[in-house]
Amino acid sequence: MINQESIDKFRLELPVFEKNIRAFEAGEIDRNTLKGITGGFGSYAQKEGGYMLRLRLPGGRVSKDTLKFIVDKIKEHQIDLLKLTTCQTIQLHNLSADSVITLIRDALDFGIFTKGGGGDNPRNVMVSPLSGIEPGEFFDVYPYAKAAGEYLIDRMPSLHMPRKLKVGFSNSPENEVHATFRDLGFVARENGTFSVYCAGGLGPNPKLGVHIADGVCPDEVSLYVSAMIRLFTTYGNYDSRAKARTRYLQDTLGEEALRSHFLAFLEEARKEETPWPIEPIATITKSGCGSLSEDLALNRRVKAQKQDGLYTVSYHPVGGRLTAEKPAELFQAIQNLEAVELRLSPDGTIYIINLTADEVPAVLNVTSDGAQNLFETSVCCIASPICQHGLRNSYQLLTACVERLRKEQFADGVLPQMHISGCPSSCGTHQAGAIGFAGHSKKVNGKMESAFKLFVNGCANASELRLGTDAAVILETVIPEFLAALGRKISADGSTFAEWYPTHPEKFIALANEYADKAE
């Protein structure tokens, strides 16, 4: 549990938050100054007015009580946009000054910590979304991630780091949370231990993480977090924010020295600290009821859990954006269902878990407005014009692509899940996707036009880990037709992108170059 001292300290800081929001509203400070202050509270002023508040949800878990809190606050403050983030949080957007000031207090009173949601702080600790219920997982990593998150929150008031710190826990090699290229990542092993990686990250100068150790005892996760903090605060770059993320330590220290320093700091932590306690895993005791029809058993959105007779339904709102009405609809559908909760995935999917076969149809019905195939589960950031740093509107591009490609009626899998970022910062994780796009510009007839840089062949799976490489710069207006042409080419071969690309990379590049030359 987060200790009361941490909660009380944050509560005492809230007048600073309100004071600076009011100062910004009065024109006494500018947007960048405000961000430097309120980012640490989990809030930013949006580029075109209003405020965002990021709700820190450890491991992306949303209980029915938490969902009800969100539903009530949507109604109370007339919130019209919610964004599911790639760090398994929920962002509330377009808030007034009065609303964001009230919401941050109400969230803390409820038990949602927003501190560290931005700024140079440890971010929400990420966990494989189906940890504890996924068939084939090595073990449930959530209790260890929860302990790491509580440890970081406890340490946060005394920390002064060069930049933010992202930590992830993966329950299998599937690596949905990108644990192998986070600032610090824990990947479960079949023998009940972790492999640990550090100093990885996406964005400018992307790097896979440095492998630190195998056979790591799960009870020591907080000591490994402490070692990472010691490494970062000792050797991190406090002079240049552009080179302050942990991945730059690979350049300044080198891989071997980085590993050596990390292990030395780990020994210091072992001598000076007691490992943060791990809470026991809660057992799911719910029993199955009924059986799935043949159609439901084949539905791509229905997944069997490792608990006999229980199922998960996936729901992916396009672009990870929730309408104001959807949380209330979800709550109404699950409020009386035993042991049901929501899990948020880094790709913007919501999983509704612990359903019996008899409960599945109603949940499928209330979530029928989401992505219809793999391609439509594509990832994008909040983007311009909301994000202060967004160059391009990644959501606008995604929705244009979805609208265009629905006309083609490609078979599922012909086109992959894309990852789209509005700028090079990779908040949409464009370097981790089979196809990725990052906001860019292109000169056409002497004028700079909206464009995106194309990336290809990224893969987060730990067994075939690689970062995508840039292939071309294509005008935003041309991209939907490029993807339609790509889909037709793959369909003509009776294949899927995952099968087709490895044996046809030259055809992909040729097509990309063809569309990069198009002006409209």
C-alpha positions as CSV (number, residue, x, y, z in Angstrom):
1,M,0.0,0.0,0.0
2,I,1.1,3.6,-0.6
3,N,2.0,4.9,2.8
4,Q,0.0,7.7,4.4
5,E,3.1,9.9,4.7
6,S,3.4,10.0,0.9
7,I,-0.2,10.8,0.5
8,D,0.0,13.6,3.1
9,K,3.1,15.1,1.5
10,F,1.3,15.2,-1.9
11,R,-1.8,16.8,-0.3
12,L,0.4,19.6,1.2
13,E,1.8,20.3,-2.3
14,L,-1.6,20.8,-4.0
15,P,-1.9,24.5,-3.1
16,V,1.2,25.0,-5.3
17,F,-0.6,23.3,-8.2
18,E,-3.7,25.6,-7.7
19,K,-1.6,28.7,-7.3
20,N,0.2,28.2,-10.6
21,I,-2.9,27.2,-12.6
22,R,-4.4,30.4,-11.4
23,A,-1.3,32.4,-12.3
24,F,-1.4,30.9,-15.8
25,E,-5.0,31.7,-16.2
26,A,-4.2,35.3,-15.2
27,G,-1.4,35.5,-17.8
28,E,1.3,35.8,-15.1
29,I,3.3,32.8,-16.3
30,D,3.6,31.1,-19.7
31,R,2.8,27.6,-20.8
32,N,6.3,26.2,-20.5
33,T,6.8,27.6,-17.0
34,L,3.5,26.1,-16.0
35,K,4.4,22.7,-17.5
36,G,7.7,22.7,-15.5
37,I,5.6,23.0,-12.3
38,T,2.4,21.1,-12.9
39,G,3.9,18.2,-15.0
40,G,5.0,16.6,-11.7
41,F,1.4,16.7,-10.6
42,G,0.3,14.8,-13.7
43,S,-1.2,17.7,-15.5
44,Y,-0.4,19.9,-18.4
45,A,-2.1,22.9,-20.2
46,Q,-3.2,21.8,-23.7
47,K,-1.9,23.6,-26.7
48,E,-5.2,25.1,-27.7
49,G,-6.8,25.7,-24.3
50,G,-7.9,23.6,-21.4
51,Y,-6.0,21.2,-19.2
52,M,-5.2,17.5,-19.1
53,L,-5.0,15.3,-15.9
54,R,-3.4,11.9,-16.0
55,L,-4.8,9.3,-13.6
56,R,-2.0,7.0,-12.4
57,L,-3.4,3.4,-12.5
58,P,-0.8,0.8,-11.4
59,G,-0.5,-1.9,-13.9
60,G,-3.5,-0.5,-15.8
61,R,-6.0,-2.0,-13.4
62,V,-9.4,-0.4,-13.1
63,S,-11.8,-1.8,-10.5
64,K,-15.5,-1.3,-10.6
65,D,-15.1,1.3,-7.8
66,T,-12.5,3.2,-9.8
67,L,-14.6,3.0,-13.0
68,K,-17.6,4.4,-11.0
69,F,-15.4,7.3,-9.7
70,I,-14.4,8.1,-13.3
71,V,-18.1,7.9,-14.4
72,D,-19.2,10.3,-11.6
73,K,-16.4,12.8,-12.4
74,I,-17.2,12.8,-16.1
75,K,-20.8,13.8,-15.3
76,E,-19.8,16.3,-12.6
77,H,-17.3,18.1,-14.8
78,Q,-18.8,17.5,-18.3
79,I,-15.6,15.8,-19.5
80,D,-15.9,15.1,-23.2
81,L,-12.6,13.2,-24.0
82,L,-10.7,10.4,-22.3
83,K,-7.4,9.0,-23.7
84,L,-6.0,5.6,-22.9
85,T,-2.2,6.0,-22.9
86,T,0.7,3.8,-23.8
87,C,1.7,3.8,-20.1
88,Q,-1.7,2.2,-19.0
89,T,-3.1,5.4,-17.6
90,I,-6.3,7.4,-18.4
91,Q,-6.0,11.1,-19.4
92,L,-8.9,13.4,-18.8
93,H,-8.9,16.2,-21.4
94,N,-10.4,19.6,-22.1
95,L,-10.7,20.4,-18.4
96,S,-11.3,23.9,-17.1
97,A,-9.0,25.4,-14.5
98,D,-11.6,24.9,-11.8
99,S,-12.2,21.3,-12.8
100,V,-8.5,20.2,-12.9
101,I,-8.0,21.8,-9.5
102,T,-11.0,20.0,-8.0
103,L,-10.3,16.7,-9.8
104,I,-6.7,16.3,-8.6
105,R,-7.9,16.6,-5.0
106,D,-10.9,14.3,-5.5
107,A,-8.7,11.7,-7.2
108,L,-6.3,11.7,-4.2
109,D,-9.2,11.5,-1.7
110,F,-10.4,8.4,-3.7
111,G,-7.0,6.8,-3.8
112,I,-5.7,7.7,-7.3
113,F,-2.3,9.2,-7.2
114,T,-1.5,11.6,-10.0
115,K,1.9,12.8,-8.8
116,G,4.7,11.7,-11.1
117,G,2.3,11.5,-14.1
118,G,4.6,14.0,-15.8
119,G,7.9,15.8,-15.3
120,D,11.2,14.3,-14.2
121,N,9.6,11.6,-12.2
122,P,9.0,7.8,-12.1
123,R,5.9,7.1,-14.3
124,N,3.1,4.6,-13.9
125,V,4.7,1.1,-13.5
126,M,3.5,-1.0,-16.4
127,V,2.4,-4.6,-16.3
128,S,1.3,-7.2,-19.0
129,P,-2.4,-6.4,-19.0
130,L,-3.5,-10.0,-18.7
131,S,-1.0,-11.0,-16.0
132,G,-2.6,-13.5,-13.6
133,I,-5.2,-14.8,-16.1
134,E,-3.3,-15.4,-19.3
135,P,-2.8,-19.0,-20.5
136,G,0.8,-19.7,-21.0
137,E,2.2,-16.9,-18.9
138,F,5.3,-17.8,-16.8
139,F,3.9,-16.3,-13.6
140,D,1.7,-13.4,-12.4
141,V,4.1,-10.3,-12.3
142,Y,1.5,-7.8,-10.9
143,P,2.4,-8.2,-7.2
144,Y,6.0,-7.4,-8.0
145,A,5.1,-4.4,-10.2
146,K,2.8,-3.1,-7.5
147,A,5.6,-3.3,-5.0
148,A,8.0,-1.4,-7.4
149,G,5.3,1.2,-8.0
150,E,4.8,1.8,-4.3
151,Y,8.5,2.0,-3.7
152,L,8.9,4.6,-6.4
153,I,6.1,6.7,-5.0
154,D,7.6,6.5,-1.5
155,R,11.0,7.6,-2.9
156,M,9.5,10.3,-5.2
157,P,9.5,13.3,-2.9
158,S,13.3,13.0,-2.3
159,L,14.2,12.2,-5.9
160,H,15.9,14.6,-8.3
161,M,16.4,12.8,-11.6
162,P,17.7,14.1,-14.9
163,R,14.4,13.0,-16.7
164,K,11.5,10.6,-16.3
165,L,11.9,6.9,-15.5
166,K,9.7,4.2,-17.0
167,V,9.5,0.7,-15.5
168,G,7.8,-2.3,-17.0
169,F,7.0,-5.9,-16.0
170,S,6.3,-8.6,-18.6
171,N,4.7,-12.0,-17.8
172,S,6.0,-13.7,-21.0
173,P,8.2,-13.1,-24.0
174,E,5.3,-11.4,-25.8
175,N,6.5,-8.3,-24.0
176,E,3.5,-6.1,-24.5
177,V,4.8,-3.5,-22.1
178,H,8.2,-3.2,-23.9
179,A,10.1,-4.3,-20.8
180,T,13.2,-5.0,-22.8
181,F,13.5,-1.4,-23.9
182,R,12.3,0.6,-21.0
183,D,14.4,2.6,-18.6
184,L,14.1,-0.5,-16.4
185,G,12.4,-3.8,-17.4
186,F,11.6,-7.1,-15.7
187,V,10.8,-10.1,-17.9
188,A,9.4,-13.2,-16.3
189,R,11.2,-16.5,-16.8
190,E,9.8,-20.1,-16.7
191,N,11.7,-20.8,-13.5
192,G,9.9,-18.1,-11.6
193,T,12.7,-15.5,-11.7
194,F,13.2,-12.3,-13.8
195,S,15.6,-11.2,-16.5
196,V,16.4,-7.5,-16.0
197,Y,17.1,-4.9,-18.7
198,C,17.9,-1.2,-18.3
199,A,18.7,2.0,-20.2
200,G,16.5,1.3,-23.2
201,G,13.9,3.6,-24.8
202,L,12.2,4.9,-27.9
203,G,12.3,8.3,-29.5
204,P,15.4,10.1,-30.8
205,N,18.4,7.9,-30.5
206,P,16.3,4.7,-29.7
207,K,18.0,1.8,-28.0
208,L,17.1,-1.7,-26.9
209,G,17.8,-2.2,-23.2
210,V,21.1,-3.5,-21.8
211,H,20.7,-7.0,-20.4
212,I,21.7,-6.8,-16.7
213,A,21.0,-10.2,-15.2
214,D,19.0,-13.4,-15.3
215,G,17.7,-15.4,-12.4
216,V,16.7,-12.3,-10.5
217,C,14.7,-13.1,-7.3
218,P,11.3,-11.4,-7.6
219,D,11.4,-10.4,-3.9
220,E,14.3,-8.0,-4.7
221,V,12.6,-5.9,-7.4
222,S,12.7,-2.8,-5.2
223,L,16.5,-3.2,-4.8
224,Y,16.9,-3.3,-8.6
225,V,14.8,-0.2,-8.9
226,S,17.0,1.5,-6.3
227,A,20.1,0.5,-8.3
228,M,18.6,2.0,-11.4
229,I,17.9,5.3,-9.6
230,R,21.4,5.4,-8.2
231,L,22.8,4.8,-11.7
232,F,20.6,7.4,-13.3
233,T,21.2,10.1,-10.7
234,T,25.0,9.5,-10.6
235,Y,25.7,9.3,-14.3
236,G,22.7,10.9,-16.0
237,N,23.0,14.2,-17.9
238,Y,21.6,17.1,-15.9
239,D,22.9,19.7,-18.4
240,S,21.1,18.7,-21.6
241,R,17.4,17.6,-21.5
242,A,17.7,16.3,-25.0
243,K,20.3,13.8,-23.8
244,A,19.1,13.1,-20.3
245,R,17.1,9.9,-20.7
246,T,18.7,6.7,-19.5
247,R,19.3,5.3,-23.0
248,Y,22.1,7.9,-23.4
249,L,24.0,6.2,-20.7
250,Q,24.8,3.5,-23.2
251,D,26.6,6.1,-25.2
252,T,28.4,7.8,-22.3
253,L,29.3,4.7,-20.3
254,G,29.3,1.9,-22.8
255,E,27.4,-1.4,-22.2
256,E,29.9,-3.2,-20.1
257,A,30.6,-0.2,-17.7
258,L,26.8,0.5,-17.5
259,R,26.2,-3.1,-16.4
260,S,29.1,-3.1,-14.0
261,H,28.0,0.2,-12.3
262,F,24.4,-1.1,-12.1
263,L,25.5,-4.3,-10.3
264,A,27.7,-2.3,-7.9
265,F,24.8,0.0,-7.1
266,L,22.7,-3.1,-6.5
267,E,25.1,-4.3,-3.9
268,E,24.9,-0.9,-2.2
269,A,21.1,-1.2,-2.2
270,R,21.3,-4.7,-0.7
271,K,23.4,-3.4,2.2
272,E,21.4,-0.2,2.8
273,E,17.7,-1.1,2.1
274,T,15.2,-3.7,3.0
275,P,13.3,-5.0,0.0
276,W,9.8,-3.5,-0.3
277,P,7.2,-6.1,0.9
278,I,5.3,-8.1,-1.8
279,E,1.6,-8.6,-1.1
280,P,0.2,-12.1,-1.7
281,I,-1.5,-12.8,-5.0
282,A,-5.3,-12.6,-4.7
283,T,-6.9,-15.9,-5.9
284,I,-9.7,-15.7,-8.4
285,T,-12.4,-18.0,-6.9
286,K,-15.2,-17.3,-9.4
287,S,-16.6,-20.3,-11.2
288,G,-17.6,-20.6,-14.8
289,C,-21.3,-20.7,-15.9
290,G,-22.6,-21.8,-19.3
291,S,-20.7,-22.4,-22.5
292,L,-19.8,-20.3,-25.5
293,S,-21.7,-20.7,-28.7
294,E,-19.6,-21.7,-31.7
295,D,-19.7,-18.1,-33.0
296,L,-18.6,-16.7,-29.7
297,A,-15.8,-19.2,-29.4
298,L,-14.4,-18.0,-32.7
299,N,-14.9,-14.3,-31.9
300,R,-11.4,-12.6,-32.0
301,R,-12.5,-10.4,-29.1
302,V,-13.2,-13.3,-26.7
303,K,-10.2,-14.9,-25.0
304,A,-10.3,-17.9,-22.6
305,Q,-8.5,-17.3,-19.3
306,K,-6.3,-19.8,-17.5
307,Q,-9.1,-20.0,-14.9
308,D,-11.4,-22.7,-16.1
309,G,-14.7,-21.4,-17.5
310,L,-13.8,-17.7,-17.4
311,Y,-13.3,-15.4,-20.3
312,T,-11.9,-11.9,-21.2
313,V,-13.5,-9.6,-23.8
314,S,-11.3,-7.1,-25.5
315,Y,-12.5,-3.6,-26.6
316,H,-10.3,-1.2,-28.5
317,P,-11.8,2.2,-29.1
318,V,-10.2,3.5,-32.3
319,G,-7.1,5.6,-31.4
320,G,-7.6,4.7,-27.7
321,R,-10.1,7.5,-27.3
322,L,-13.2,7.0,-25.2
323,T,-16.3,9.0,-25.6
324,A,-17.9,10.6,-22.5
325,E,-20.7,8.0,-22.5
326,K,-18.6,4.8,-22.8
327,P,-17.3,4.5,-19.2
328,A,-20.9,4.7,-17.9
329,E,-22.0,2.1,-20.4
330,L,-19.2,-0.2,-19.3
331,F,-20.0,0.3,-15.7
332,Q,-23.7,-0.4,-16.2
333,A,-22.7,-3.6,-18.0
334,I,-20.4,-5.0,-15.3
335,Q,-21.5,-3.4,-12.0
336,N,-23.4,-6.5,-10.8
337,L,-21.0,-9.1,-12.2
338,E,-18.8,-10.9,-9.7
339,A,-15.0,-10.3,-9.7
340,V,-15.1,-8.4,-13.1
341,E,-12.7,-5.6,-13.6
342,L,-11.0,-3.7,-16.4
343,R,-7.4,-4.0,-17.5
344,L,-5.8,-1.4,-19.8
345,S,-3.3,-2.4,-22.4
346,P,-0.4,-0.1,-23.6
347,D,-2.0,-0.3,-27.1
348,G,-5.2,1.3,-26.0
349,T,-7.2,-1.9,-25.6
350,I,-9.5,-2.4,-22.6
351,Y,-9.8,-6.0,-21.4
352,I,-13.0,-6.8,-19.4
353,I,-11.9,-9.9,-17.4
354,N,-13.3,-12.7,-15.3
355,L,-16.5,-13.2,-17.3
356,T,-18.5,-16.4,-17.4
357,A,-19.7,-17.7,-20.8
358,D,-23.2,-16.4,-19.9
359,E,-21.9,-12.9,-19.2
360,V,-19.8,-12.6,-22.4
361,P,-22.7,-11.6,-24.9
362,A,-23.8,-8.5,-23.0
363,V,-20.2,-7.2,-22.7
364,L,-19.6,-7.9,-26.4
365,N,-22.7,-5.9,-27.2
366,V,-21.8,-2.8,-25.2
367,T,-18.3,-2.8,-26.8
368,S,-19.3,-3.4,-30.4
369,D,-18.3,0.1,-31.5
370,G,-14.6,-0.6,-31.3
371,A,-11.9,-1.8,-33.7
372,Q,-13.2,-4.4,-36.2
373,N,-9.8,-6.0,-37.0
374,L,-6.1,-6.0,-36.2
375,F,-5.4,-2.9,-38.3
376,E,-8.0,-0.9,-36.5
377,T,-6.3,-1.6,-33.1
378,S,-3.5,0.7,-34.3
379,V,-1.9,2.9,-31.7
380,C,-1.6,6.7,-31.7
381,C,-0.7,9.4,-29.2
382,I,-3.0,12.2,-28.1
383,A,-1.2,14.4,-30.7
384,S,-1.6,17.9,-32.0
385,P,-3.5,20.1,-31.5
386,I,-3.9,18.9,-27.9
387,C,-0.3,18.0,-27.1
388,Q,2.0,21.0,-26.5
389,H,4.8,19.3,-28.5
390,G,2.8,17.5,-31.1
391,L,3.9,18.2,-34.7
392,R,1.1,16.3,-36.5
393,N,-2.3,14.9,-35.7
394,S,-1.7,11.2,-35.4
395,Y,-5.4,10.5,-34.5
396,Q,-6.6,12.3,-37.6
397,L,-4.2,10.2,-39.7
398,L,-5.4,7.0,-38.1
399,T,-9.1,7.7,-38.5
400,A,-8.5,8.7,-42.2
401,C,-6.8,5.4,-42.7
402,V,-9.5,3.4,-41.0
403,E,-12.2,5.1,-43.1
404,R,-10.3,4.5,-46.3
405,L,-9.4,0.8,-45.6
406,R,-12.9,-0.2,-44.5
407,K,-13.9,0.3,-48.1
408,E,-11.3,-2.3,-49.2
409,Q,-12.7,-5.0,-46.8
410,F,-9.3,-6.7,-46.4
411,A,-9.2,-9.9,-44.5
412,D,-8.0,-9.6,-40.9
413,G,-4.2,-9.5,-40.7
414,V,-3.6,-8.3,-44.3
415,L,-2.5,-5.0,-42.7
416,P,-0.8,-5.0,-39.2
417,Q,-1.4,-2.9,-36.2
418,M,0.3,0.4,-36.8
419,H,2.0,2.7,-34.2
420,I,1.7,6.4,-34.9
421,S,3.4,9.3,-33.1
422,G,2.7,12.9,-33.8
423,C,6.4,13.8,-33.4
424,P,9.7,12.0,-33.1
425,S,9.2,11.5,-29.3
426,S,7.5,8.2,-29.9
427,C,4.6,8.5,-27.5
428,G,2.8,6.4,-30.1
429,T,5.7,3.9,-30.0
430,H,6.2,4.1,-33.8
431,Q,9.6,2.4,-33.6
432,A,8.1,-0.7,-31.9
433,G,5.5,-1.5,-34.6
434,A,5.5,-3.7,-37.8
435,I,4.5,-0.4,-39.4
436,G,5.1,2.9,-37.7
437,F,4.7,6.6,-38.6
438,A,6.2,9.7,-36.9
439,G,5.1,13.3,-37.5
440,H,7.2,15.0,-40.1
441,S,7.2,17.7,-42.8
442,K,7.9,17.6,-46.5
443,K,8.5,20.3,-49.0
444,V,6.2,20.3,-52.0
445,N,6.4,23.0,-54.6
446,G,8.4,25.1,-52.2
447,K,6.0,24.8,-49.4
448,M,6.3,22.6,-46.2
449,E,3.4,20.2,-46.0
450,S,2.1,17.8,-43.3
451,A,3.8,14.4,-43.7
452,F,4.9,11.4,-41.6
453,K,8.1,9.4,-41.6
454,L,7.4,5.7,-42.3
455,F,9.1,3.0,-40.1
456,V,9.0,-0.7,-40.8
457,N,9.8,-4.1,-39.2
458,G,9.8,-3.2,-35.5
459,C,8.9,-6.0,-33.1
460,A,8.5,-6.0,-29.3
461,N,8.4,-9.8,-28.8
462,A,11.5,-10.7,-26.7
463,S,12.3,-13.7,-28.9
464,E,12.7,-11.5,-32.0
465,L,13.3,-8.1,-30.6
466,R,14.1,-5.2,-33.0
467,L,13.5,-1.5,-33.6
468,G,11.8,-0.4,-36.8
469,T,13.9,1.4,-39.4
470,D,12.9,4.5,-41.3
471,A,11.9,3.8,-44.9
472,A,10.4,7.0,-46.4
473,V,8.6,10.3,-45.8
474,I,5.1,10.3,-47.2
475,L,2.6,13.1,-47.3
476,E,-0.3,12.7,-44.7
477,T,-2.9,12.9,-47.5
478,V,-1.2,10.1,-49.4
479,I,-0.7,7.6,-46.6
480,P,-4.3,6.1,-46.7
481,E,-3.8,5.3,-50.4
482,F,-0.3,3.8,-49.8
483,L,-1.8,1.5,-47.2
484,A,-4.6,0.5,-49.6
485,A,-2.1,-0.3,-52.3
486,L,0.0,-2.3,-49.8
487,G,-3.1,-4.2,-48.7
488,R,-4.1,-5.0,-52.3
489,K,-0.6,-6.3,-53.0
490,I,-0.6,-8.6,-49.9
491,S,-4.2,-9.8,-50.6
492,A,-3.2,-10.7,-54.2
493,D,-0.6,-13.0,-52.7
494,G,-3.2,-14.5,-50.3
495,S,-1.1,-13.6,-47.4
496,T,-0.9,-11.4,-44.3
497,F,1.6,-8.6,-43.5
498,A,3.3,-10.8,-40.9
499,E,3.9,-13.6,-43.4
500,W,4.5,-11.4,-46.5
501,Y,7.0,-8.7,-45.3
502,P,9.9,-11.0,-44.3
503,T,10.1,-12.4,-47.9
504,H,9.2,-9.2,-49.7
505,P,11.0,-6.2,-48.0
506,E,12.2,-4.9,-51.4
507,K,8.6,-4.7,-52.7
508,F,7.5,-2.8,-49.5
509,I,10.3,-0.3,-50.0
510,A,9.6,0.1,-53.7
511,L,5.9,0.8,-52.9
512,A,6.9,3.2,-50.1
513,N,9.2,5.1,-52.4
514,E,6.5,5.3,-55.1
515,Y,4.1,6.9,-52.7
516,A,6.8,9.1,-51.2
517,D,7.1,10.7,-54.6
518,K,3.4,11.5,-54.8
519,A,2.3,15.1,-54.1
520,E,-1.4,14.3,-53.6
